[in-house]
């Protein structure tokens, strides 16, 4: 794992955007795995500016990590809406090349199979962006007694629901299930870009990077991947 230390969130966002832009420049038809949440917002803003200055998304295909079950794409808190607002609507990517799990699918299990097949049909992910949850989850793969392999339907933990409640009027409004790429799906990405900032992530980052590889800290499996770049600010790295 390559660790890039930055002084603050703004610098971490800029560095992560540079790495993503380099991937797209070197391979214009890259398949890029994307993530949501507050952490990547700064990176996406940097990518929008880079597009205005010539970075070309026209041949890029994206696949997102996850989506809530039961939220339509137009819902303000759906991850499709997040991606449109923060990135897709502001760069020259083709809408048909942007993919997320369908949270409104009548059969969530069948949707998981479909999404996994879609990723495989694209030849896999060239660069996967990841964040990390306070409990060590990546995507929505929560702590467990085993690593979940493929795209799956997950019941969210109380801690994850509480963490995400800041985006809703209350924790009661947060969906209780989500569709998420599995651990094996994530590990099949050729390169992984892990972006983490803030003192609240310092302890879990230490466990993920230096602790034992265990499904109780899902992000710890990244120790087994051959090409991970961690971009983190000084606060996030403070426990290392």
C-alpha positions, 0 to 999 in steps of 0.5 A, spaced: 500 500 500 502 506 497 500 512 502 500 519 500 500 524 506 496 531 505 496 536 510 488 537 509 482 535 506 483 540 500 489 537 498 487 530 499 481 532 494 486 535 489 491 529 490 486 524 489 483 528 483 490 528 480 490 520 480 483 519 477 485 524 472 491 520 470 488 514 470 483 517 465 488 520 461 492 514 460 486 510 458 481 514 456 476 508 456 477 506 463 472 503 467 472 507 474 468 505 480 465 511 484 463 512 491 459 517 495 458 520 501 461 527 504 469 525 503 469 524 495 465 531 494 472 535 494 475 530 489 469 530 484 469 538 484 476 538 482 475 533 477 469 537 474 474 543 474 479 538 470 474 537 465 473 544 464 480 544 462 480 539 457 480 532 461 475 528 457 470 523 460 467 521 453 469 514 453 469 513 460 464 508 463 463 508 471 460 503 476 458 505 483 459 501 489 452 501 492 445 504 492 439 504 497 434 499 497 427 503 496 429 510 493 428 512 486 433 515 482 430 522 483 430 522 490 434 527 493 438 522 497 439 517 492 446 515 490 444 516 483 442 523 485 448 524 488 452 522 482 448 527 478 449 533 482 456 532 484 459 529 477 455 527 472 451 533 470 458 537 470 462 533 465 462 530 458 460 523 460 455 519 456 449 518 461 448 511 458 455 509 461 454 511 468 451 505 472 449 504 479 445 498 482 437 499 481 435 500 488 427 500 486 428 493 483 422 488 484 427 483 486 433 485 489 437 479 489 436 478 481 438 486 481 445 484 485 446 478 479 445 483 474 449 488 476 455 483 478 454 481 470 454 488 468 461 489 471 464 483 469 461 484 462 465 491 462 472 487 463 472 489 470 474 496 474 480 499 472 480 504 478 476 503 484 475 509 489 473 507 496 472 511 502 471 507 509 466 507 514 467 508 522 466 501 523 471 499 517 466 498 512 467 499 504 461 499 500 456 497 504 460 491 506 458 491 514 463 488 519 461 480 519 464 473 521 465 472 513 467 476 507 461 477 502 464 475 495 459 478 490 454 484 489 449 483 494 443 486 498 445 488 505 442 490 512 445 496 514 448 496 521 445 501 527 452 505 526 451 506 519 444 508 519 446 513 524 452 516 520 448 516 514 442 520 518 445 527 517 443 526 510 436 525 512 431 528 517 432 523 522 435 516 522 428 513 521 428 515 514 434 512 512 433 506 508 435 499 512 438 496 506 442 497 500 445 493 494 453 493 494 459 491 490 461 485 494 468 484 497 471 480 491 468 484 486 472 490 489 478 486 490 478 485 482 479 492 481 486 493 477 487 499 482 484 502 488 484 509 490 482 509 498 481 516 500 480 518 508 480 524 511 479 527 519 480 525 526 474 521 526 477 515 521 484 515 525 483 509 529 479 505 524 484 506 519 489 504 523 486 497 524 485 497 516 492 498 515 496 495 520 491 490 524 489 483 522 485 481 516 478 480 518 471 480 516 470 484 523 474 490 519 472 489 512 477 494 509 483 490 512 482 486 506 485 491 502 492 489 505 491 483 500 490 487 494 497 488 490 495 496 488 492 500 493 494 508 494 491 511 500 490 518 500 489 521 507 490 527 511 494 528 517 488 528 521 486 521 518 493 518 519 494 521 526 494 514 529 499 510 525 
